[in-house]
Amino acid sequence: MLKKLLKHEFRATARTMLPMYLILLVASLGANLTTRGLLETEYPILDTIGVILVMLFVMAIIAVCVMTLVTMIERFCKNLLGDEGYLSMTLPVSVHQQVWTKLIVSVVWFAATAAAVVIAFCIMAFDLGVVKQALDVLVGLLRELWQNMSAYYALNGTAIVLELVVLVVVGLAANCLRFYAAMALGYSFANYKLPLAVVFFFVIGGVEKFLLSLAMNLLHIVNVADLFDQILIQHPMTMTHTVFVGCIVSQLILSGIFYFLTTYCLKNRLNLE
Amino acid sequence: MAILECKNLFKKYGAVEALSDVTLSIDSGRIIGLLGPNGSGKTTLIKLANGLLMPSSGEILIDGKAPGRESHAIVSYLPERTAIPIWMNAKQLMDYYEDFYADFNRSAAEEMLEHLGIRPNQKIRQMSKGTREKVQLIMVMSRQAKLYFLDEPIGGVDPATRDYILSTIISNYNPEASVIISTHLISDVEKVLDDVLFINNGRLMLQTSVDQIREEKGMSVDELFREVFKC
C-alpha cells in the first residue's frame, strides 16, 4: 500500500513541481543569454532585457524553493487534515504509511529542487568558461586526492561523504516532520486551527533552541571544549566522524519526537471540520 | 455478528456532549435511516465509525473490530462534503479507488458515469457541485462493501438528482451489506428504508423497523419524526 500511496502522492505533487522546474529551465536559458553578453552591447534595450532576464532567473529560483516548501505543507494540510482527509484518512492504510508517504515525497522534492537549482546555475553559466573552470578545479582536486590517497583517507573520505549525505537526508526529514507535528497539533483543536499550527511551529522551534543552549551550557560547565580540542589535534578524523554522527543522532532524535507527535495526533486527536 | 455495534458510546467536544451513552447493534442486509435534527450527533456517530474521531468513552466496532485500516477495507463512506481531490479527473479518481479498494467495481463506475454523461477525462474542479456529489456517490456505491455510510447524500441537490441518488443506492449496494443513510429529509428516503434510528441531542431515542412503525403507530416515518421532534 505504501507503494500505491507514493505513486499517487508523486502524481499529486508532480503537477506543481514539474512545471516549476520547467519555468526554472526556461529562466536559466534566458539568464544564459544575459551572461553571454547581452549586457555588453551598445543597445540599451538589450541591456534592459538582460537585467530583466537575470531578475526572472533569480525570481524563478526563489519561486521553486518556496513552492517546494509550500507543496510539502499544503499536501499534508489539505490531503490529511482538510476536506480530502475524509477520503485519505479512511483508506485501508495505516497512519504511519500516510506520514511516511508525505515525508519521503517531500524529501525527494527538496533534493530534486536542490539539484534543479544547481543545474539551472550550470545552464546560466554554460559556455562561459566558468563551468569548465569549476570542473577543472574539481577534476584536479580529485586527481590529487586519488594520488595521495592511502587506505586510511580513502575509507574515511568515503565515510564522511556518506555521513554528509545521511545528515542532509535526516536533516530534511526532521524539518518536514517539524512542520507536520505543528500542523497535526494545531489542527487537532476545534477552532483557530491554522493560527494554532503556526504558534506550535514557533513553540517547537523555541523549545529546540532552549534545549540546545541548555546542552551547550552543560558542555561548557563540564569543560568538554578542552577535551574536544585535544581530540581534534590528536585524532582529527575521529573528531570529524564524532561531529557528523552526533549531528545525525540529534536530527534522528528530533525526527523521532516530531514523528511521534504527528502520528499520535492523527491517530487520537484527528478533528476534521 | 453485528456489522456495526456501539457500546455505551460517549463523545465530548470539551464540555459539550455530542454523543451520550449510545448503545446499538446493526445486522447485515439492512438499509437504515439515521434520522435526527441538525446537530443531533448523526455525523459524529458516522465519523466515529470511520475512525475520523476517537470516542471519549465506550466502544464502537465494525464487524467486531475497532475502526482502522481493516474496517476501512470493508466500509464505504460518503462524507457530507466533497472529499474527492478536485484536481483529478474522473478517470484518475477511478484509478485511485481501484488501487486502494479491492472491492471497487470499475466497470460499474464507468457505466454510471456514462449514464450521467460525465466524461472520464473531465476535471472534477470543472464540474458543478451537484455533479461532484454524484461522482463521489458513484465511487462510493461502486464498491462491494459490507457497510455503507452515506452522510446526507441528498442534502442540497434538486429532486430529480435525489431520485437518481436513491435509485443508485438501491440498485448498486451489495444485498448482504448494510447501508446507513444519515438525513433529515425523511420523506425522500423513507421508501428505501428497512429500519430507522432516531437520534437527538446525542442520545439514541428509537431503533425500530419501518414496518413496525407503520403497524404499531399507524403512521409514516416522516409523521413519527415530526411528532417526536416537534419544536
Interface residues (C-beta under 8 A of the other chain):
Chain A: M1 K4 K7 H8 R11 A12 R15 N79 D83 E84 G85 Y86 L87 M89 T90 L91 P92 V93 S94 A190 K267 N268 R269 L270 N271 L272
Chain B: Y13 G14 K47 N50 G51 L52 L53 M54 G68 R69 E70 H72 A73 V75 Y77 P79 R81 T82 A83 I84 P85 W87 Q92 Y96 D99 F100 Y101
